[in-house]
Amino acid sequence: MKKKNQIAILAPLVLLIWGIIGYRIYKAVKGNSEVSITTVSHLPVTMARVETTAYELQLDYDDPFLKNRKRYVPPSSQQAQASKPVSKVKPKVVKTVTKIPLQWPRIVYHGLISHKQDKTTIYLVEVDGASHLVQQGEMFQELELLKAFPDSVWLRYKKEEKKTFVKTP
């Protein structure tokens, strides 16, 4: 009996709430055909005069971070020219070394073969058209297989590492 009383009370309440929501949506979509236009009168604007005050900075105080050091005073131009020692120093020759970019061979990663019994994994890597079956850490054609994943491999070629070679479909 208790459930029937709850349903009798809650059902009209739910219908009332959904009715209010539906009415608001209906009013928003249909809207009023009357449009009210309000006009704003322009009031005269008076500009208030603001007094400006000029401030002068006094920067002749000591630097708090350089308490133990003497303050640098640049020499005047005549003193600077007179105090410059004339020295004959040979200009240093700077050698420029251009690094030639390393030309990697054409590498294609084809995937892996795993043995469930002895838990070893062999990776199929093609280098310049030649296929190689290699394990992690193994060297082949001046390449070393550093890390291998199901979709990509990390290789080292002449001391240069490269994450590369996404598995081809």
N, C-alpha and C positions, 0 to 999 in steps of 0.2 A: 504494500500500500504506500509505503514511503516513496518508492520509485515513481509511482504514478503521480504523486503530488509534485515531485521535482520536475517531471516532464510537463505537467500542467502549468507550472510557473515559468520554466525556462523557455519553452517553445514560443510563447507570445513575446517574451523578452528578446529572443533571437530575431524573430520576425520584425519587431519594432526597430532594432538596430540596423538590420539590413535594409529596411524601408527608408530610414534616415540617410544611409549611405547612397542608396539608389536615387533618392530625391535630390541630393546634393550633386551627384553626377549629372542628372537630368537638367538641373538648373545651370550647371557649368557649361553643358553642351549647347542647350537652347539659348540661354542667356536672355537678357532684356533687350528689347529692340530700341528702347530709349537710351540715348547717350547724353549724359550731362556734361556740359563744358563749363568749367570754372575759369574765370579770368582773374589774373593777378594784376593788381594795380601797381604801377611803378612808383615807388617812393623816392623822393630826392635823396641822394647819397651825399653826406657831408664828410669831407676828409678831415680827420683830426691831424693836427700838426704834431709830429713826434720830434722831440728834441734829441739831437745826436750829440754824443760826447766823444771827444777824441782822447784816446789813451796812448800813453807813451810807455814803451817797455824799457825797463832798466835791466840790462843784461850784464852788469859788471860784477856779479856775484861769483863765488868760487864754485867749481863743479863738485858736487858732493861725492862723485864716484872716483875722482882723482885727487883725494885729499893729500896724499903723500908725494905726488908728482908736481913738477913745476909746470906752470901754464905756458903753452906754446904761444909765442908772439912772433908772427912772421916778420922777417927782416925787411927793411925798406929796399927799394930796387937798387939804389946806389951801393948799399952795404952788401947786397947779394952779389952784385957783379964784382965787387972788390974782393969778397971773401971766397969766391969760387976758385979752387985750385985748378990750374990748367994741367991736364994729364993726357998723355998720349996712350990711349988704350985701343988695342986692335979690336975691330968688331968681330964678334963671334960668328963663326960659320955654322949655320944650322943645317943639319943634314935631314932631308926629308926622305922618309922611307914609305914607299907606297906598297900596301899590302895587296897582293893579287888575290882576288876572291877564289876560294876553293871550288873547283868544279866537281860536283858530286856526280857519280854515275846514275844512270836511269834505274830506279828501284821501284819494284811493284811488290806489295805484300798480298799474298793470296790466302792466308789463313793459318790454322794450326791443326795438328793431329795430336790427340792425347791418348795415351795408353792407360786404361783404368787399372790394369793389373799391377804394373810397376810404377804408376803415377809419374811418368815422364811426359813431357810435351815437346813436340818438334814443330818448328815453324817453317812454312814454305815462303821463301823470299826469292824474287827474281831480280838479278842484277845484270843489266845490259843484255837481256835476252836469255841468260843462263839461269836455270832454276837451281836453288840450293835448299837442302833440308838442314836446318841449324837449330841448336839448342841455345838457351839463354847463356850469355857469357862467351860464346864460341866466336872465333875469328874466321872470316872467309873473304877473300879478295880485298884485303886491307880494310874490311868492315868488321866491326864488332857489334853483336847484338846485345845491347845493354839491358833493356827491359822489353817485355812483350806482353801484349794484351790481346783479347779476342778480336779487337777491331783495329789496332794500330801497333806499331813498334817504335822503339827508340834505338837509333844506331849511332856509332861513332866511326868517323872516317878521317884518318890522319889527324887525330886529336881534336876534332871538332864534332860536338854532339848535335844531334838533330832529332826532334820528335817529328815523325813523319809517317808517310806511307800508310794511309788509311786503307783498310782492306777493300779490294775491288770486288764487285759483285760477280 
